[in-house]
Amino acid sequence: MTHAVRVCALYPDLMNIYADRGNLLMLERRCAWRSIPFELSASGLGDRLDGRAHDIYYLGGGQDSDQRRCAVDLLARKADGLRSAAAAGAIVLGVCGGYQLLGRSYALGDETIEGVGLLDVETIREDGPRLIGNVAIELDGSECPEHEGIVLAGFENHGGRTHLAAGQAALGRVLRGHGNDGHSGLEGARTANVIGTYLHGPLLPKNSWFCDWLIATAIGGGELAPLEDGFEREAHTAARRAAGV
C-alpha cells in the first residue's frame, strides 16, 4: 500500500491570502481520487517543527505584520526542522511571503527580516509600484530537467523585489508578468526540492500537473494513476489566457 502523503502547513491561520489554502485542498483531493492516504498537520506560532515527520512543508503568503510574527517564530522554532527536512529530500514549498521567508532576508526600509536561508535570495521593499497581475513562466530545467520549458500560470501581487545570488537557479523564465523583480525576467527560485514562487491564484488548482509532481515526489516517484482532468486543463488554459500566453 502506498504510504500517506504527509503535509505540514506552516502558520495556516496567518499565512493564507489569495485563496492559497486551495493548494492544500488540491493536494488532498488529488490524493483522495487516487486512494492515496493523505495526512495534513499544522504548525503554528510556538510549535516546534519535526523535519522527519512530513513529506511536504508548505508556507503561504501573508500580510507584512503577520509575516513579521511568523518570521521570528520560524527562526526560533522551525528553521532547524525545515533545514533537516530539505536535507533529507522533503519538499519545501513557499508562496509569496513564504518564498521570501525561505530566502536569506527581507528588507523593509530600516528593518530587515531574517529568513531561513534555504534559498540564496534576498528581498527588498524598493520604491515603485507593487508588482501585480497575471503571470506565466516557463520552467528552468537546471534543477529538474524533465520540467524544462513547461509553463506555470498564476497571479502575483508583491511589493518586495527578490534578487537571486549568483548560482541560485530561478524557478522559471517570465513569459508574461513581472516575476521576482520586474526586470530580470526571472521568477521564483529552486534548489532541489526547495521551491519558492510568487504565483498565487492559487498555484496548484491552476497547474494540476505540478500538484501531481509534488504528490509523486512525496511517495517516492513513479507514475500516478491518470485522472479525468477536463476542468483542470480548462483552469490552466484560462490562467495562461489571462496572462496573455
C-alpha positions in Angstrom: 0.0 0.0 0.0 1.2 3.5 -0.9 2.3 5.4 2.2 0.4 8.5 3.1 1.3 11.9 1.7 2.1 13.8 4.9 1.8 17.5 4.5 2.6 20.2 7.1 1.1 23.7 6.7 3.1 26.3 8.5 1.0 29.1 10.0 -2.1 28.3 8.0 -4.2 30.8 10.1 -1.8 33.7 9.4 0.0 33.0 6.1 -3.0 32.4 3.9 -4.1 35.1 1.4 -5.2 34.9 -2.2 -7.0 31.6 -1.6 -3.7 29.8 -1.1 -5.4 27.3 1.2 -6.7 25.9 -2.1 -3.2 24.5 -2.6 -3.7 22.2 0.4 -7.2 21.2 -0.8 -5.9 20.4 -4.3 -3.3 18.1 -2.8 -5.9 16.4 -0.6 -8.4 15.9 -3.4 -6.0 14.5 -6.0 -4.7 12.1 -3.4 -8.3 11.0 -2.5 -9.3 10.5 -6.1 -6.4 8.0 -6.4 -7.0 6.4 -3.0 -3.6 7.7 -1.8 -3.8 8.3 2.0 -3.3 11.9 3.0 -2.4 13.5 6.3 -2.5 17.2 6.9 -0.9 18.8 10.0 -0.5 22.4 11.1 2.5 24.1 12.8 1.7 27.4 14.2 3.2 30.0 16.5 5.0 28.4 19.4 5.2 24.9 17.8 8.4 23.1 17.2 8.8 21.5 13.8 9.9 17.9 13.2 11.8 17.8 9.9 11.3 14.0 9.7 7.6 13.8 10.2 6.3 15.1 6.8 6.9 14.8 3.1 5.8 18.3 2.1 6.2 21.5 4.1 4.0 24.4 2.9 4.4 28.1 3.7 1.9 30.5 2.2 1.8 34.3 2.0 0.5 36.8 4.5 0.3 40.5 5.4 3.5 42.2 6.4 2.5 42.3 10.1 1.7 38.6 10.2 4.8 37.8 8.2 7.0 39.6 10.8 5.4 37.5 13.6 5.9 34.3 11.7 9.5 35.1 10.7 10.5 35.4 14.4 8.9 32.1 15.3 10.2 30.4 12.1 13.8 31.2 13.1 13.4 30.3 16.7 11.4 27.1 16.5 11.2 25.8 12.9 14.3 26.7 10.9 16.3 23.7 12.1 13.4 21.3 11.3 12.9 22.8 7.8 16.7 22.6 7.1 16.8 19.0 8.1 13.7 18.2 6.1 15.2 19.8 3.0 18.5 17.9 3.5 16.5 14.6 3.7 14.8 15.3 0.4 11.4 16.5 1.6 9.6 19.1 -0.4 9.6 22.7 1.0 7.2 25.0 -1.0 6.9 28.7 -0.2 4.5 31.0 -2.0 4.9 34.8 -1.9 5.6 35.7 1.7 6.6 32.1 2.3 9.0 32.3 -0.6 10.6 35.4 0.9 11.0 33.7 4.3 12.7 30.8 2.7 15.4 33.2 1.5 18.1 34.9 3.4 16.4 38.2 4.3 13.6 40.6 3.5 14.5 44.3 3.9 11.7 46.8 4.6 13.3 50.2 4.9 15.4 50.2 8.0 14.1 46.9 9.1 15.4 43.5 7.9 13.6 40.3 8.5 15.9 37.3 8.6 14.9 34.2 6.6 15.9 30.6 7.0 18.3 30.7 4.0 17.1 27.6 2.2 17.1 29.6 -1.0 20.0 32.0 -1.8 17.8 35.0 -2.4 17.3 38.4 -0.8 14.1 40.5 -1.0 14.0 44.3 -0.7 11.0 46.6 -0.5 12.1 49.1 -3.0 10.4 52.3 -4.2 7.9 51.8 -7.0 4.5 50.2 -7.6 3.5 46.8 -6.4 4.1 44.0 -9.0 0.5 42.9 -9.7 -1.2 40.9 -12.4 -1.5 37.6 -14.1 1.8 35.9 -14.8 3.1 32.9 -16.8 6.5 31.4 -16.6 8.5 28.7 -18.5 10.2 26.4 -16.0 14.0 26.3 -15.8 15.4 22.8 -16.2 18.7 23.2 -14.2 17.2 21.6 -11.1 14.8 19.3 -12.7 15.5 18.7 -16.5 12.2 16.9 -17.1 10.4 20.2 -16.3 12.3 22.3 -18.8 10.0 24.5 -20.8 6.8 23.6 -19.0 4.5 26.5 -18.2 3.2 27.6 -14.8 0.5 30.2 -14.7 -1.0 32.2 -11.8 -1.4 35.7 -10.2 1.2 37.8 -8.5 0.9 40.7 -6.0 4.0 41.7 -4.1 5.8 44.9 -3.1 9.2 43.2 -2.5 11.8 42.7 -5.2 13.6 39.4 -4.9 17.1 39.1 -6.1 18.9 35.8 -6.8 22.5 35.3 -5.8 25.0 34.1 -8.4 24.5 30.3 -8.8 20.9 30.3 -7.4 18.6 28.8 -10.0 15.3 30.5 -10.8 12.1 28.5 -10.9 11.4 29.8 -14.4 11.7 32.5 -17.0 8.9 35.1 -17.2 6.7 34.8 -20.3 4.2 37.4 -19.2 4.1 39.4 -15.9 6.7 40.8 -13.5 8.4 37.9 -11.8 10.9 38.4 -9.0 11.7 42.0 -9.5 10.0 43.3 -12.6 13.1 43.5 -14.8 15.3 40.4 -14.6 12.9 38.1 -16.5 13.2 35.5 -13.7 10.5 34.1 -11.4 10.9 32.2 -8.2 13.8 30.1 -7.1 14.6 26.4 -6.7 17.2 24.3 -5.1 16.5 20.6 -5.4 13.1 20.1 -3.7 13.0 23.6 -2.1 10.8 25.8 -4.2 9.8 29.5 -3.9 7.4 31.4 -6.1 5.2 34.4 -6.2 2.4 32.6 -8.1 -0.9 32.7 -6.3 -4.3 32.1 -7.7 -3.9 29.5 -6.0 -0.9 27.8 -7.7 -1.9 24.2 -7.7 -5.5 24.3 -8.9 -4.2 26.3 -11.9 -1.4 23.9 -12.5 -2.6 20.4 -11.8 0.5 18.7 -13.3 2.6 20.5 -10.7 0.4 19.2 -7.9 0.8 15.7 -9.2 4.6 16.1 -9.3 4.5 17.1 -5.7 2.4 14.0 -4.8 4.6 11.6 -6.9 7.8 13.0 -5.3 6.3 12.7 -1.8 5.6 9.0 -2.3 8.9 8.2 -3.8 8.4 8.8 -7.5 6.8 6.8 -10.2 3.7 7.3 -12.4 0.4 8.3 -10.8 -2.9 6.9 -11.9 -4.4 9.2 -14.5 -7.4 11.4 -13.7 -10.1 13.0 -15.8 -8.7 16.5 -15.8 -11.0 18.4 -18.1 -11.8 21.1 -15.5 -8.1 21.3 -14.5 -7.0 21.7 -18.1 -9.6 24.5 -18.5 -8.3 26.2 -15.4 -4.7 26.1 -16.6 -5.7 27.3 -20.1 -7.8 30.2 -18.6 -4.8 31.2 -16.4 -2.5 31.3 -19.3 -5.0 33.2 -21.4 -5.4 35.8 -18.6 -1.6 36.2 -18.7 -1.6 36.5 -22.5 0.2 33.2 -23.2 
